[in-house]
Amino acid sequence: MSIILSILLVLLAICDVVLTNKIIALGGYERNPIMRFFMDRLGVFWWAPKIVLISTVAAVCIALPYGEIYIITMSAVQAYIDYGNLDVYRKLKGR
């Protein structure tokens, strides 16, 4: 079950990357200063550190006792971020 939850977390992070790129293409911006730092330094590959970090954390959590709880919590936070991005995308798309 932990592996499936980890895959879900990584997929949610990928959705965040895709939505963020769409928002930026519509004239929006990245509000997270850490991700802005990576955007400035890595250009189109800004997403790589995010995906690597999330994948690593998910892999570590698989090995932890009660690791599923951590993965579920991170997935819930990431889903909330994705929902916010989707809302921003819809507003920018509709203007």
N, C-alpha and C positions, 0 to 999 in steps of 0.2 A: 504493500500500500504506500509506503514511503516513496518508492520510486515514481509511482504514478503522481503523487502529490508534488514531488520535485519537478517532474515534467510540466505539470500545470503551472507551477511558479515560473519556470523559465518561459513558457508560452505567454503568460501574462506580461512578463518583462518585454518580450518581443512585441506584443501588442502596444506596449507603452512606447517603444522605439518607433514603430510604424506611425502611430498617432502623432507623436511629437514631430516627426518629419513632415507629416501632412499639415500640421498646425503651422510650422515654420514656413512651409511653401505658400500658405495662405496669408502670410504676414504676421503671424504670431511669434512668440518667443519662448525660450526655455526659462522657467522661473527658478529652477534649482541651480544655485550658484556652482555646485560641484559639477553638474552635467554641463553647464555653460563653460566651465574651465576646460573640460574635455572636448567640447565642441570647438573652442578656440584653438586648442593644441592639435587635435586629431582630425579636424574637418569631417568628411563623410564617414569616417570610422569612429566617431565619438561614442558610439554605442558599444564598442568592443569591451571596454573596462566594465561597463554595467553588466553585460551578459556574462562575462568571465566571473565577476564577483558573485553574482546571484547563483550561477551554476556551482561555484565552489562552496558557497555557504549551504546550498541545498544538499550537495554531496556530503558535507560534514554533518549536517543535521540527520542524514540517514543513519549515521553511525551512533548518534547520541541516544541515550535513553530518553524517551518521550520526544524524540526529534520531530515526530509528526506534528506535535503541537506547535513547535516553532515554525515549521513549514506552512501549516495552516494559517498561523498568524501573519506570516510574511505574505502569503497569497492574498489574504483579506486586505492587507494594506495596499498591495500592488493592484488589486481589483478596484479599490477605492480611487487610487491614482488614475487608473485607466478610465474609470467612469467620469472623473473630472476632465480628463483629456478629451473624452468623447463629447462631453458637453461643450467644451471650448471649440472643438472642431465643428460641431453642428452650428454654433453661433457664427463662427467665421465663414463657414460655407454658405450660410443663409444671408449674409449681408450684401 
